[in-house]
Amino acid sequence: MKKNSNKKKAKKILFINPPRQEVIPKYFTQYNLRYSNPWLTFSQPAALLRMVTYFRKQGWEVAMIDAGSEYLGHQTPVYHQGQRQCGNFNKKKIFEPVFRVGMSNDDFKKVLKKEKSPQEIFITSSFTYQYEPIHDIIKICKHVFPQSKITLGGTYATLCPEHAKNSQADKIFEGEFKETNDLPADFEILKQKPHYSVIKFSRGCNQACSYCAVPLLEGRRISYRDFPNVLKEIKEKKKKYGINKIVFWESNPCHDAENNIEVLLDLLIQSKLNLEIFLPEGLSPAQLSLSLLYKMRKAGLKTITLALESSDNKILQKRFHKKHSMEDFKRCVKYVHQLNFSEVFVFILAGLPGENMRNIFDAVKRVEDEGFIPMLMPFTPIPKTEEYKKVFSRIKHKGLEDLHPLLWPCVESAVDYERLIKIYLYALNIKKNIGRF
């Protein structure tokens, strides 16, 4: 029997996770941190994988090139791309090397040519300072598949749409692709299956932290997935891929905890799935109670990350608009000590203009004295945020590529830079097993 020749052929869409552009400071080599840093931790392209699920359901033929994944091989390829000047100072030139992390342009072109010509190409983006590899990828796609429509979405496209138009993408997609928010990530499309799963159970943030772009990307209203469906996705990932590590990539996970995250934690505890869960974006000390932390620990949270940001209440509340204080942190510390977490990381923001170095070091010492691990987070202004507007006069001469955190773009003098690096290295030394970064 002849097949129906009139049957409509499925359209093909190609998804691309581009390489990253990273500053990898020279001082990292003493820790064998050739390419690893906090921004590569849990770098699974979860949003793109949810889009794959959506378009499969719509009947599209789907393919994906994961050019920036941590799973490209035993060690993610790294290619030297030159160097960039640190800070806002000119008298004492200090430069750090820049690397492409992921596929080279030549390797990407070879892989791309093996694909069948797609009607649509969707390319995601992350940090705004990593736009250069994205532009390269789009240029290559246009050369190999000139008839394909290219859409660029993600963080960079949303926060810097006018700049993103320079990429020559046919469409700049701003905001969220909301149809995918409640869908599970499609792992079948990955050549190498992950050992963890990134899951979001909430979107948006009702806080107004001066340095944060989440409300711009996801909105100020917090919405939640159906928690039984979240549990269903976790069970499926565990059954099909043997995944026991679940990363909840949440911006404000403990808001109205009793009616939200505690419901999910109860389901996880009751399921007895023996999971290891992570909440890496940092928990607000003001929102943590002993009972909530107990449930987190029982559900599988072994490593906890606290968002202290500063030990100065004025900076916390008047500048950053944080809801917590040092008193909240001290109270939270007592709870954490009672519950025997294997590791406790504490975020401390550093590198703002005019910042007191003594305050930064004091915060690091407070954390160390508690037996916790300070995570010094270099400040960089994110376009459209309040902090970006505050410091714009200092950085207006810089390109987006100059705003990588490890270039310390708002540090005013070489002396301050050298002091910060000493504190940064001191904080790194506190964690002996530095390979975690």
C-alpha positions in Angstrom: 0.0 0.0 0.0 1.4 3.4 -1.0 2.0 6.0 1.6 -0.1 9.2 1.4 2.1 11.6 -0.6 -0.1 14.5 0.5 0.8 14.0 4.2 2.3 17.3 5.5 5.9 17.0 6.4 6.8 18.1 9.9 8.7 21.4 10.2 12.1 21.3 11.8 13.4 23.6 14.5 17.0 23.6 15.7 17.8 24.7 19.2 21.3 26.0 20.1 22.9 26.5 23.5 25.9 28.8 22.5 29.4 28.7 24.0 30.2 31.1 26.9 32.8 33.9 27.1 34.5 33.8 30.4 37.2 35.7 32.2 39.4 33.2 33.9 41.8 35.1 36.1 45.5 34.2 36.2 45.2 33.6 40.0 42.7 30.8 39.4 45.5 28.6 38.1 46.9 28.1 41.6 43.7 26.2 42.4 43.6 24.3 39.2 40.5 26.3 38.2 41.4 26.3 34.5 37.8 27.0 33.4 35.6 26.2 36.4 34.0 29.1 38.3 30.6 29.7 40.1 28.9 30.6 36.8 29.4 27.2 35.3 27.8 25.4 38.2 24.5 23.7 37.2 24.7 25.3 33.7 22.1 22.9 32.1 20.1 24.8 29.5 16.8 24.0 31.3 14.6 26.6 29.6 15.8 25.4 26.1 15.0 21.8 27.1 11.5 22.8 28.1 11.0 24.4 24.7 12.1 21.2 23.1 9.3 19.4 25.0 6.8 22.0 23.8 7.7 21.9 20.1 7.7 18.1 20.1 4.2 18.2 21.5 3.3 20.6 18.6 4.5 18.0 16.1 7.7 19.7 15.1 10.9 17.7 14.3 13.4 18.9 16.8 17.2 18.9 17.1 19.7 20.5 19.4 23.3 21.6 19.4 24.6 22.0 22.9 27.7 24.1 22.1 28.2 25.4 25.6 27.4 22.5 27.8 29.5 21.1 30.6 28.9 17.7 29.0 30.8 18.3 25.8 33.4 15.8 26.9 35.6 14.9 29.8 36.7 18.5 30.0 34.8 21.4 28.4 37.0 22.9 25.6 38.6 26.2 26.4 40.0 28.6 23.8 42.0 31.7 24.6 40.4 34.9 23.2 42.7 37.7 24.4 42.6 39.8 27.5 40.6 42.7 29.0 41.4 45.5 31.5 40.1 45.3 35.0 38.2 48.0 36.8 37.9 51.7 36.1 41.5 52.6 36.7 44.0 53.7 34.1 47.3 54.4 35.8 48.1 50.8 36.7 47.2 48.5 33.8 45.8 45.2 35.1 44.5 42.7 32.6 42.9 39.3 32.9 42.7 36.6 30.1 39.4 35.9 28.3 38.4 32.4 27.1 35.7 30.8 25.0 34.2 28.0 26.9 32.6 25.4 24.7 32.8 24.6 21.0 35.1 26.7 18.8 33.5 28.4 15.8 35.2 25.9 13.5 33.9 22.9 15.5 30.4 24.4 15.7 30.4 24.9 11.9 31.3 21.2 11.4 28.5 20.0 13.7 26.0 22.5 12.2 26.6 21.2 8.6 25.6 17.7 9.7 22.1 18.9 10.5 19.2 18.9 8.0 18.1 22.4 7.0 15.7 23.7 9.7 12.8 26.1 9.1 13.6 27.8 12.4 16.6 28.1 14.6 16.2 29.2 18.2 19.3 30.4 20.1 19.2 31.1 23.8 21.4 33.6 25.7 22.4 34.0 29.3 24.5 36.8 30.8 24.6 40.0 28.9 28.5 40.2 29.0 28.6 36.8 27.1 27.0 38.1 23.9 30.1 37.8 21.6 29.9 34.0 21.1 26.2 34.3 20.4 26.8 36.8 17.6 29.4 34.4 16.1 27.0 31.5 16.3 24.3 33.5 14.5 26.7 34.6 11.8 27.7 30.9 11.1 24.0 29.8 11.1 23.1 32.5 8.5 26.0 31.3 6.3 25.2 27.6 6.5 21.4 27.9 6.5 20.5 31.3 4.9 16.8 30.4 4.5 16.3 29.5 8.2 14.6 32.0 10.4 16.7 32.7 13.5 15.2 33.8 16.8 17.4 34.9 19.7 15.9 34.7 23.2 16.9 34.5 26.8 18.4 36.9 29.3 20.7 39.0 27.0 17.9 39.3 24.4 15.4 40.5 27.0 17.6 42.9 28.9 19.5 44.4 25.9 17.1 44.0 22.9 18.5 46.9 20.9 22.1 45.6 21.4 20.9 42.1 20.5 19.7 43.3 17.1 23.3 43.7 16.1 23.5 39.9 16.1 21.5 40.0 12.8 19.0 37.5 14.2 15.7 37.7 12.4 13.8 38.1 15.6 14.7 39.2 19.1 12.3 37.4 21.6 11.9 39.4 24.8 10.6 37.9 28.0 9.5 34.4 28.8 8.1 31.7 26.5 5.3 31.1 29.0 3.8 28.1 27.3 6.8 26.1 28.5 6.9 27.1 32.2 5.0 24.1 33.4 6.6 21.6 31.1 9.4 19.1 32.0 12.8 19.3 30.4 13.4 17.0 27.5 16.6 15.0 28.1 16.2 12.6 25.2 17.6 15.3 22.9 20.9 15.4 24.8 23.7 13.2 23.5 25.0 12.7 27.0 22.4 12.4 29.8 22.9 14.7 32.8 23.5 13.5 36.3 21.2 16.2 37.7 18.0 17.9 36.7 17.3 21.7 36.9 13.7 22.3 37.9 11.8 25.6 38.5 8.7 25.4 40.7 8.2 29.2 40.8 8.7 32.2 38.6 9.0 35.9 39.4 10.1 37.8 42.6 8.2 40.3 44.6 11.3 41.8 46.1 13.1 44.8 44.7 16.8 44.1 45.3 18.7 46.9 43.6 21.2 44.7 41.7 18.8 42.0 40.5 17.1 41.6 37.1 14.7 38.7 38.0 11.7 41.0 38.2 12.6 42.3 34.8 12.9 38.8 33.4 10.1 37.0 35.1 7.9 39.7 36.6 7.2 40.8 40.2 4.3 38.5 40.7 5.3 35.1 42.0 3.5 32.1 40.4 3.9 28.5 41.2 3.8 25.2 39.3 1.4 22.5 40.5 3.5 20.7 43.1 2.2 17.2 42.4 3.3 17.7 38.8 6.8 18.8 40.0 7.0 15.6 42.0 5.8 13.6 38.9 8.6 15.1 36.8 11.2 14.3 39.5 10.0 10.7 39.7 10.1 10.3 35.9 13.7 11.7 35.8 14.7 9.3 38.5 13.1 6.3 36.9 14.2 7.0 33.4 17.7 8.4 33.9 18.6 7.4 37.5 18.8 11.1 38.5 18.9 11.7 42.2 20.2 15.3 42.2 17.5 17.9 41.8 18.5 21.6 41.4 15.7 24.0 42.2 16.8 27.2 40.5 14.6 29.6 42.3 14.9 33.4 42.9 12.6 33.6 46.0 11.8 30.1 47.0 10.8 30.7 50.6 8.1 33.4 50.0 4.9 32.3 51.8 6.8 29.1 52.6 3.9 27.4 54.5 1.7 27.5 51.4 4.4 26.8 48.8 7.8 25.3 49.3 6.8 23.5 52.4 4.0 21.8 50.4 6.6 20.5 47.9 9.1 19.5 50.7 6.3 17.5 52.4 5.7 15.7 49.1 9.4 14.9 48.6 9.7 13.6 52.2 6.6 11.4 51.8 7.8 10.1 48.4 11.0 8.6 50.1 12.9 9.1 46.8 16.2 9.5 48.6 17.1 12.7 46.7 19.9 15.2 47.0 18.3 18.7 46.4 20.0 22.0 45.9 18.8 25.6 46.2 21.9 27.4 44.8 20.6 31.0 44.4 20.7 31.8 48.1 18.1 31.8 50.8 17.1 34.9 52.6 17.8 34.6 56.4 14.7 36.5 57.2 12.5 33.8 55.6 14.1 30.8 57.3 12.7 29.2 60.4 14.0 26.1 62.2 11.0 24.0 61.0 11.5 25.1 57.4 15.2 24.3 57.5 14.4 20.9 59.1 12.1 20.0 56.3 14.7 21.1 53.7 17.3 18.9 55.4 14.9 15.9 55.6 13.9 16.3 51.9 17.6 16.0 50.9 19.2 19.5 51.2 22.7 18.8 52.5 24.4 21.9 51.2 22.8 25.2 52.1 23.5 28.7 50.6 22.6 31.8 52.5 22.3 35.2 50.9 23.9 37.5 53.4 25.3 40.0 50.8 26.7 42.4 53.4 27.3 42.6 57.2 26.3 46.3 57.1 22.5 46.8 57.8 22.6 50.2 56.1 23.9 48.7 52.9 21.5 45.7 53.1 18.4 47.7 53.7 18.9 51.2 52.3 21.0 50.3 49.2 20.1 46.8 48.3 16.5 47.0 49.7 16.9 43.6 51.3 14.3 42.4 53.8 16.8 40.8 56.2 19.3 42.2 58.7 22.4 40.9 60.5 20.1 40.0 63.4 18.2 37.6 61.0 21.5 36.1 59.9 22.6 35.5 63.5 19.2 33.8 64.3 19.5 31.7 61.1 23.0 30.6 62.0 21.8 29.1 65.2 19.2 27.0 63.3 21.7 25.9 60.7 24.2 24.7 63.4 21.4 22.6 64.9 20.6 20.7 61.7 24.1 19.4 60.7 24.2 20.5 57.1 27.3 19.2 55.4 28.3 22.5 53.9 27.1 26.1 54.4 27.9 28.7 51.8 27.2 32.4 52.3 27.0 35.0 49.5 28.8 38.3 50.1 28.6 40.9 47.4 31.8 42.9 46.8 33.1 45.4 44.3 30.6 48.2 44.5 31.9 51.8 44.0 33.3 53.3 47.2 32.8 50.1 49.2 34.6 49.8 52.5 37.2 47.0 52.3 37.1 46.5 56.0 33.3 45.8 55.9 33.9 43.1 53.2 36.7 41.4 55.1 34.6 41.6 58.4 31.7 39.8 56.6 34.1 37.1 55.4 35.5 36.7 58.9 32.1 36.5 60.4 31.2 33.7 58.0 34.5 31.9 58.6 34.1 32.1 62.4 30.8 30.3 62.2 32.5 27.5 60.3 30.8 28.4 57.0 32.2 29.1 53.6 32.1 32.6 52.3 31.3 33.0 48.6 32.6 36.4 47.6 30.5 37.4 44.6 32.0 40.1 42.4 29.5 42.9 41.7 28.7 43.7 38.1 25.9 46.1 37.1 23.1 44.3 35.1 21.5 46.4 32.4 18.1 48.0 33.4 18.6 47.4 37.1 18.7 50.1 39.8 22.4 49.6 40.4 23.2 49.8 36.7 21.5 53.2 36.6 23.4 54.3 39.7 26.8 53.5 38.3 26.2 54.2 34.6 28.3 57.4 34.6 31.3 55.2 35.6 30.8 52.5 33.0 29.2 54.3 30.1 32.5 54.0 28.2 32.5 50.2 28.6 31.0 47.6 26.3 28.8 44.8 27.7 31.8 42.5 27.2 33.7 44.6 29.8 31.1 43.9 32.5 32.1 40.4 33.4 32.1 40.1 37.3 35.7 38.9 37.4 36.9 42.1 35.7 35.5 44.0 38.8 34.1 46.7 36.5 33.1 49.2 39.2 36.2 49.0 41.3 37.7 52.5 41.3 41.4 52.1 41.9 44.2 49.5 41.4 44.8 49.6 45.2 41.2 48.6 45.9 41.4 45.9 43.2 44.5 44.4 44.8 42.8 44.5 48.2 39.7 42.8 46.9 41.7 40.1 45.2 43.5 39.4 48.5 40.1 39.1 50.3 38.7 37.0 47.4 41.7 34.6 47.6 41.4 34.4 51.3 37.8 33.4 51.0 38.7 30.7 48.4 41.4 29.3 50.7 38.8 28.8 53.4 37.3 26.1 51.2 40.1 23.5 50.9 38.3 21.4 48.4 38.3 24.2 45.9 37.4 22.0 42.9 33.7 22.4 43.8 33.9 25.8 42.1 
